[in-house]
């Protein structure tokens, strides 16, 4: 088990940021690598054209499952997770994430 310290992300904690996420974007927004969705076990890629990597994790940051290059117009989820994030394509490979690893979000 490895701990990954992540600090280049945004938190989707408001109604609008959770609703929209990355919808409609053709390029990844500058300045961050991922969007974290607290208290969210499921997400969709409707109107999302970026093919993000998706990570599902527990309260303690333990990764339970991942999706590499999530295709558009699908619903993704993991009932055993508590939170999820949509990440820039290649994020999983760059950080070498595996199920059982821990995520630690830095301020």
N, CA and C atoms as an extended XYZ file, in Angstrom:
321
Properties=species:S:1:pos:R:3:atomname:S:1:resname:S:1:resid:I:1 pbc="F F F"
N         0.850       -1.183        0.000 N   UNK     1
C         0.000        0.000        0.000 CA  UNK     1
C         0.892        1.242        0.000 C   UNK     1
N         0.593        2.154       -0.873 N   UNK     2
C         1.365        3.380       -1.024 CA  UNK     2
C         0.447        4.578       -0.761 C   UNK     2
N         0.971        5.634       -0.156 N   UNK     3
C         0.205        6.864        0.055 CA  UNK     3
C         0.615        7.880       -0.992 C   UNK     3
N        -0.369        8.446       -1.673 N   UNK     4
C        -0.140        9.439       -2.712 CA  UNK     4
C        -0.601       10.799       -2.204 C   UNK     4
N         0.274       11.763       -2.214 N   UNK     5
C        -0.066       13.125       -1.789 CA  UNK     5
C        -0.447       13.927       -3.029 C   UNK     5
N        -1.685       14.383       -3.049 N   UNK     6
C        -2.203       15.099       -4.213 CA  UNK     6
C        -2.526       16.536       -3.832 C   UNK     6
N        -2.136       17.489       -4.667 N   UNK     7
C        -2.402       18.879       -4.315 CA  UNK     7
C        -2.853       19.749       -5.477 C   UNK     7
N        -2.960       19.222       -6.655 N   UNK     8
C        -3.351       20.043       -7.796 CA  UNK     8
C        -4.787       19.723       -8.213 C   UNK     8
N        -5.720       19.912       -7.283 N   UNK     9
C        -7.110       19.582       -7.572 CA  UNK     9
C        -8.081       20.631       -7.096 C   UNK     9
N        -9.296       20.482       -7.566 N   UNK    10
C       -10.414       21.331       -7.127 CA  UNK    10
C       -11.434       20.443       -6.443 C   UNK    10
N       -12.191       21.028       -5.551 N   UNK    11
C       -13.251       20.296       -4.854 CA  UNK    11
C       -14.595       20.797       -5.372 C   UNK    11
N       -15.398       19.865       -5.842 N   UNK    12
C       -16.758       20.197       -6.287 CA  UNK    12
C       -17.674       20.028       -5.076 C   UNK    12
N       -17.853       21.113       -4.325 N   UNK    13
C       -18.620       21.013       -3.091 CA  UNK    13
C       -19.910       21.817       -3.106 C   UNK    13
N       -20.148       22.549       -4.164 N   UNK    14
C       -21.396       23.301       -4.288 CA  UNK    14
C       -22.331       22.651       -5.294 C   UNK    14
N       -23.584       23.052       -5.277 N   UNK    15
C       -24.566       22.462       -6.179 CA  UNK    15
C       -24.127       22.577       -7.631 C   UNK    15
N       -23.740       23.761       -8.054 N   UNK    16
C       -23.405       23.986       -9.463 CA  UNK    16
C       -22.131       23.237       -9.871 C   UNK    16
N       -21.091       23.284       -9.043 N   UNK    17
C       -19.845       22.596       -9.396 CA  UNK    17
C       -20.036       21.084       -9.442 C   UNK    17
N       -20.905       20.558       -8.596 N   UNK    18
C       -21.183       19.117       -8.618 CA  UNK    18
C       -22.026       18.743       -9.825 C   UNK    18
N       -22.969       19.598      -10.167 N   UNK    19
C       -23.845       19.313      -11.301 CA  UNK    19
C       -23.077       19.348      -12.618 C   UNK    19
N       -22.268       20.346      -12.819 N   UNK    20
C       -21.596       20.560      -14.100 CA  UNK    20
C       -20.298       19.762      -14.227 C   UNK    20
N       -19.462       19.763      -13.191 N   UNK    21
C       -18.195       19.031      -13.264 CA  UNK    21
C       -17.391       19.452      -14.483 C   UNK    21
N       -17.115       18.512      -15.371 N   UNK    22
C       -16.333       18.790      -16.579 CA  UNK    22
C       -17.189       18.770      -17.852 C   UNK    22
N       -18.500       18.824      -17.684 N   UNK    23
C       -19.385       18.750      -18.852 CA  UNK    23
C       -19.096       19.856      -19.858 C   UNK    23
N       -19.129       19.480      -21.121 N   UNK    24
C       -19.015       20.430      -22.219 CA  UNK    24
C       -17.599       20.847      -22.567 C   UNK    24
N       -16.628       20.462      -21.799 N   UNK    25
C       -15.242       20.880      -22.061 CA  UNK    25
C       -14.593       19.967      -23.092 C   UNK    25
N       -13.833       20.582      -23.968 N   UNK    26
C       -13.092       19.824      -24.977 CA  UNK    26
C       -11.607       19.728      -24.619 C   UNK    26
N       -11.162       20.606      -23.687 N   UNK    27
C        -9.786       20.579      -23.185 CA  UNK    27
C        -9.816       20.625      -21.673 C   UNK    27
N        -8.816       19.998      -21.075 N   UNK    28
C        -8.745       20.002      -19.617 CA  UNK    28
C        -8.433       21.421      -19.140 C   UNK    28
N        -9.146       21.937      -18.132 N   UNK    29
C        -8.890       23.282      -17.619 CA  UNK    29
C        -7.475       23.406      -17.035 C   UNK    29
N        -6.847       24.519      -17.269 N   UNK    30
C        -5.487       24.758      -16.765 CA  UNK    30
C        -5.504       24.916      -15.241 C   UNK    30
N        -4.416       24.534      -14.614 N   UNK    31
C        -4.240       24.804      -13.195 CA  UNK    31
C        -4.578       23.687      -12.239 C   UNK    31
N        -5.228       22.619      -12.691 N   UNK    32
C        -5.518       21.506      -11.788 CA  UNK    32
C        -5.583       20.188      -12.558 C   UNK    32
N        -5.322       19.102      -11.810 N   UNK    33
C        -5.281       17.762      -12.406 CA  UNK    33
C        -6.559       16.957      -12.191 C   UNK    33
N        -7.329       17.325      -11.180 N   UNK    34
C        -8.514       16.525      -10.877 CA  UNK    34
C        -9.597       17.386      -10.234 C   UNK    34
N       -10.825       16.849      -10.284 N   UNK    35
C       -11.963       17.428       -9.581 CA  UNK    35
C       -12.435       16.356       -8.604 C   UNK    35
N       -12.445       16.699       -7.321 N   UNK    36
C       -12.856       15.761       -6.271 CA  UNK    36
C       -14.310       16.004       -5.916 C   UNK    36
N       -15.081       14.916       -5.826 N   UNK    37
C       -16.496       14.978       -5.489 CA  UNK    37
C       -16.708       14.292       -4.133 C   UNK    37
N       -16.720       15.082       -3.032 N   UNK    38
C       -16.943       14.486       -1.712 CA  UNK    38
C       -18.362       13.929       -1.590 C   UNK    38
N       -18.484       12.863       -0.827 N   UNK    39
C       -19.785       12.230       -0.583 CA  UNK    39
C       -20.510       11.907       -1.892 C   UNK    39
N       -19.782       11.318       -2.819 N   UNK    40
C       -20.343       10.984       -4.130 CA  UNK    40
C       -19.764        9.646       -4.583 C   UNK    40
N       -20.616        8.648       -4.679 N   UNK    41
C       -20.180        7.298       -5.073 CA  UNK    41
C       -20.349        7.033       -6.559 C   UNK    41
N       -21.116        7.855       -7.217 N   UNK    42
C       -21.439        7.634       -8.625 CA  UNK    42
C       -21.294        8.936       -9.388 C   UNK    42
N       -20.889        8.819      -10.651 N   UNK    43
C       -20.875        9.998      -11.511 CA  UNK    43
C       -21.153        9.563      -12.936 C   UNK    43
N       -21.378       10.541      -13.777 N   UNK    44
C       -21.675       10.242      -15.177 CA  UNK    44
C       -20.704       11.004      -16.070 C   UNK    44
N       -20.600       10.544      -17.299 N   UNK    45
C       -19.756       11.236      -18.275 CA  UNK    45
C       -20.600       11.733      -19.446 C   UNK    45
N       -21.861       12.030      -19.179 N   UNK    46
C       -22.725       12.617      -20.210 CA  UNK    46
C       -22.229       14.037      -20.504 C   UNK    46
N       -22.134       14.372      -21.750 N   UNK    47
C       -21.642       15.682      -22.205 CA  UNK    47
C       -20.194       15.934      -21.781 C   UNK    47
N       -19.455       14.873      -21.463 N   UNK    48
C       -18.046       15.005      -21.096 CA  UNK    48
C       -17.221       14.375      -22.208 C   UNK    48
N       -16.356       15.164      -22.819 N   UNK    49
C       -15.616       14.712      -23.988 CA  UNK    49
C       -14.134       14.472      -23.705 C   UNK    49
N       -13.720       14.537      -22.449 N   UNK    50
C       -12.303       14.482      -22.096 CA  UNK    50
C       -11.779       13.080      -21.787 C   UNK    50
N       -12.639       12.096      -21.609 N   UNK    51
C       -12.266       10.730      -21.237 CA  UNK    51
C       -11.400       10.721      -19.969 C   UNK    51
N       -11.949       11.210      -18.862 N   UNK    52
C       -11.172       11.314      -17.621 CA  UNK    52
C       -10.886        9.956      -16.995 C   UNK    52
N        -9.830        9.912      -16.184 N   UNK    53
C        -9.602        8.778      -15.297 CA  UNK    53
C       -10.475        9.035      -14.073 C   UNK    53
N       -11.063        8.002      -13.526 N   UNK    54
C       -11.948        8.137      -12.363 CA  UNK    54
C       -11.410        7.270      -11.238 C   UNK    54
N       -11.434        7.821      -10.020 N   UNK    55
C       -10.966        7.091       -8.844 CA  UNK    55
C       -12.071        7.125       -7.797 C   UNK    55
N       -12.407        5.965       -7.253 N   UNK    56
C       -13.373        5.851       -6.166 CA  UNK    56
C       -12.600        5.471       -4.909 C   UNK    56
N       -12.893        6.155       -3.786 N   UNK    57
C       -12.130        5.920       -2.565 CA  UNK    57
C       -12.990        6.080       -1.321 C   UNK    57
N       -12.487        5.526       -0.218 N   UNK    58
C       -13.196        5.547        1.065 CA  UNK    58
C       -12.865        6.810        1.856 C   UNK    58
N       -13.499        6.954        3.016 N   UNK    59
C       -13.271        8.118        3.885 CA  UNK    59
C       -11.802        8.291        4.265 C   UNK    59
N       -11.095        7.193        4.462 N   UNK    60
C        -9.690        7.276        4.865 CA  UNK    60
C        -8.745        7.445        3.671 C   UNK    60
N        -9.304        7.584        2.461 N   UNK    61
C        -8.499        7.786        1.261 CA  UNK    61
C        -8.104        6.514        0.545 C   UNK    61
N        -8.522        5.358        1.041 N   UNK    62
C        -8.169        4.091        0.400 CA  UNK    62
C        -8.893        3.944       -0.934 C   UNK    62
N        -8.130        3.712       -1.980 N   UNK    63
C        -8.680        3.541       -3.331 CA  UNK    63
C        -9.354        2.176       -3.422 C   UNK    63
N       -10.625        2.174       -3.851 N   UNK    64
C       -11.341        0.903       -3.981 CA  UNK    64
C       -11.480        0.467       -5.435 C   UNK    64
N       -11.572        1.425       -6.353 N   UNK    65
C       -11.631        1.072       -7.769 CA  UNK    65
C       -11.289        2.281       -8.627 C   UNK    65
N       -10.984        1.998       -9.885 N   UNK    66
C       -10.572        3.046      -10.817 CA  UNK    66
C       -11.102        2.734      -12.208 C   UNK    66
N       -11.240        3.790      -12.994 N   UNK    67
C       -11.622        3.644      -14.400 CA  UNK    67
C       -10.629        4.465      -15.201 C   UNK    67
N        -9.975        3.837      -16.137 N   UNK    68
C        -8.987        4.512      -16.980 CA  UNK    68
C        -9.677        4.994      -18.256 C   UNK    68
N        -9.583        6.294      -18.530 N   UNK    69
C       -10.139        6.848      -19.766 CA  UNK    69
C       -11.624        6.588      -19.932 C   UNK    69
N       -12.403        7.009      -18.951 N   UNK    70
C       -13.853        6.755      -18.950 CA  UNK    70
C       -14.507        7.325      -20.212 C   UNK    70
N       -15.214        6.482      -20.906 N   UNK    71
C       -15.890        6.898      -22.129 CA  UNK    71
C       -17.101        7.775      -21.856 C   UNK    71
N       -17.507        8.519      -22.865 N   UNK    72
C       -18.663        9.414      -22.702 CA  UNK    72
C       -19.987        8.653      -22.647 C   UNK    72
N       -20.982        9.314      -22.074 N   UNK    73
C       -22.357        8.834      -22.028 CA  UNK    73
C       -22.512        7.551      -21.220 C   UNK    73
N       -21.773        7.470      -20.120 N   UNK    74
C       -21.885        6.302      -19.249 CA  UNK    74
C       -22.018        6.747      -17.798 C   UNK    74
N       -22.486        5.827      -16.967 N   UNK    75
C       -22.576        6.054      -15.524 CA  UNK    75
C       -21.575        5.133      -14.849 C   UNK    75
N       -20.844        5.676      -13.889 N   UNK    76
C       -19.784        4.945      -13.214 CA  UNK    76
C       -20.021        5.036      -11.712 C   UNK    76
N       -19.697        3.980      -10.983 N   UNK    77
C       -19.860        4.033       -9.539 CA  UNK    77
C       -19.278        2.836       -8.841 C   UNK    77
N       -19.192        2.961       -7.529 N   UNK    78
C       -18.720        1.879       -6.682 CA  UNK    78
C       -19.392        2.042       -5.326 C   UNK    78
N       -20.276        1.122       -5.001 N   UNK    79
C       -21.041        1.227       -3.764 CA  UNK    79
C       -20.154        1.188       -2.528 C   UNK    79
N       -18.990        0.549       -2.608 N   UNK    80
C       -18.105        0.465       -1.442 CA  UNK    80
C       -17.301        1.741       -1.216 C   UNK    80
N       -17.359        2.668       -2.168 N   UNK    81
C       -16.641        3.948       -2.044 CA  UNK    81
C       -17.505        4.970       -1.329 C   UNK    81
N       -16.896        6.041       -0.902 N   UNK    82
C       -17.618        7.154       -0.278 CA  UNK    82
C       -17.444        8.438       -1.085 C   UNK    82
N       -16.346        8.528       -1.838 N   UNK    83
C       -16.017        9.731       -2.608 CA  UNK    83
C       -15.437        9.310       -3.959 C   UNK    83
N       -15.337       10.261       -4.873 N   UNK    84
C       -14.710        9.966       -6.149 CA  UNK    84
C       -14.042       11.218       -6.701 C   UNK    84
N       -13.235       11.000       -7.724 N   UNK    85
C       -12.655       12.142       -8.427 CA  UNK    85
C       -12.527       11.826       -9.897 C   UNK    85
N       -12.660       12.876      -10.691 N   UNK    86
C       -12.411       12.813      -12.130 CA  UNK    86
C       -11.056       13.464      -12.345 C   UNK    86
N       -10.173       12.755      -13.035 N   UNK    87
C        -8.813       13.249      -13.204 CA  UNK    87
C        -8.441       13.344      -14.682 C   UNK    87
N        -7.446       14.157      -14.905 N   UNK    88
C        -6.899       14.350      -16.241 CA  UNK    88
C        -6.507       12.990      -16.832 C   UNK    88
N        -6.780       12.759      -18.120 N   UNK    89
C        -6.366       11.490      -18.719 CA  UNK    89
C        -4.873       11.242      -18.477 C   UNK    89
N        -4.534       10.030      -18.097 N   UNK    90
C        -3.152        9.679      -17.794 CA  UNK    90
C        -2.793        9.814      -16.324 C   UNK    90
N        -3.712       10.330      -15.511 N   UNK    91
C        -3.492       10.540      -14.078 CA  UNK    91
C        -3.145        9.234      -13.361 C   UNK    91
N        -3.895        8.175      -13.652 N   UNK    92
C        -3.660        6.892      -12.986 CA  UNK    92
C        -2.270        6.360      -13.303 C   UNK    92
N        -1.874        6.465      -14.545 N   UNK    93
C        -0.551        5.998      -14.938 CA  UNK    93
C         0.548        6.868      -14.344 C   UNK    93
N         0.355        8.184      -14.380 N   UNK    94
C         1.352        9.118      -13.841 CA  UNK    94
C         1.628        8.853      -12.359 C   UNK    94
N         0.565        8.646      -11.589 N   UNK    95
C         0.701        8.446      -10.142 CA  UNK    95
C         0.843        6.973       -9.758 C   UNK    95
N         0.722        6.086      -10.733 N   UNK    96
C         0.820        4.636      -10.507 CA  UNK    96
C        -0.124        4.164       -9.405 C   UNK    96
N        -1.367        4.632       -9.487 N   UNK    97
C        -2.377        4.270       -8.488 CA  UNK    97
C        -2.825        2.828       -8.655 C   UNK    97
N        -3.070        2.193       -7.526 N   UNK    98
C        -3.595        0.835       -7.502 CA  UNK    98
C        -4.647        0.745       -6.395 C   UNK    98
N        -5.575       -0.193       -6.551 N   UNK    99
C        -6.558       -0.426       -5.492 CA  UNK    99
C        -5.803       -0.760       -4.205 C   UNK    99
N        -6.232       -0.180       -3.095 N   UNK   100
C        -5.579       -0.376       -1.802 CA  UNK   100
C        -4.628        0.753       -1.436 C   UNK   100
N        -4.172        1.524       -2.443 N   UNK   101
C        -3.337        2.699       -2.159 CA  UNK   101
C        -4.187        3.737       -1.436 C   UNK   101
N        -3.523        4.692       -0.801 N   UNK   102
C        -4.238        5.765       -0.103 CA  UNK   102
C        -3.987        7.098       -0.751 C   UNK   102
N        -5.017        7.920       -0.775 N   UNK   103
C        -4.916        9.284       -1.287 CA  UNK   103
C        -4.886       10.238       -0.093 C   UNK   103
N        -4.014       11.212       -0.160 N   UNK   104
C        -3.974       12.245        0.868 CA  UNK   104
C        -3.978       13.580        0.142 C   UNK   104
N        -4.998       14.370        0.403 N   UNK   105
C        -5.164       15.648       -0.296 CA  UNK   105
C        -4.526       16.767        0.505 C   UNK   105
N        -3.594       17.455       -0.109 N   UNK   106
C        -2.884       18.547        0.525 CA  UNK   106
C        -3.625       19.849        0.237 C   UNK   106
N        -3.495       20.802        1.099 N   UNK   107
C        -4.166       22.111        0.925 CA  UNK   107
C        -3.467       22.931       -0.125 C   UNK   107
